[in-house]
């Protein structure tokens, strides 16, 4: 089984050229509510649009509880010099026995098409493969969100399958594009 103790001793911070990925804290609730309450962001997310800041606070609390249990590792995505959370990126459904995790991400629509999320995902994937020792990182994408699929391809993921009507999302059954990247493919992550 994969030993993740070193990763979960203290919340890791990731720095990239433009971004600082850090722990999501209760003070991020208002900024992240703007992200999770935006229907454009939540298309194909698999969870309802947040109706109140209380919904976002519950999510932040879940991430805080899941971290010490080694079930999730989710970062707030911020710009250097500005602590305002633009979105989140990280791992949930961490399965240490199988050396794999699922990646997820959201970004405020006002920050789309600036390369922010591809920079964040690239850093998180490298962290997962190199620092955590994951062998496989998976991602599920709703076909209604081709931009997410394109981001994954750009970062180095391979589309493996389409699973028919796998999710019930906001009143409809949706297909699921299944993407993955392996540790042996870390050189594809640039």
Buried (B, 14 or more C-beta within 10 A) or exposed (E): EBEBEEBBEEBBEBEBEEBBBBBBBEEBBEBBBBBBBBEEBBBBBBEEBBEEBEBBBEBBEBBBEBBEEBBBBBBBBBEEEEEBBBBBBBBBEBBBEEBBBBBBBBBBBEBBEEBBBBBBBBBBBBBBBEEBBBBBBBBBBBEEBEEBBEBBEEBBBEBEEEEEEBBEBBEEEBBBBBBBBBBEBBEEBE
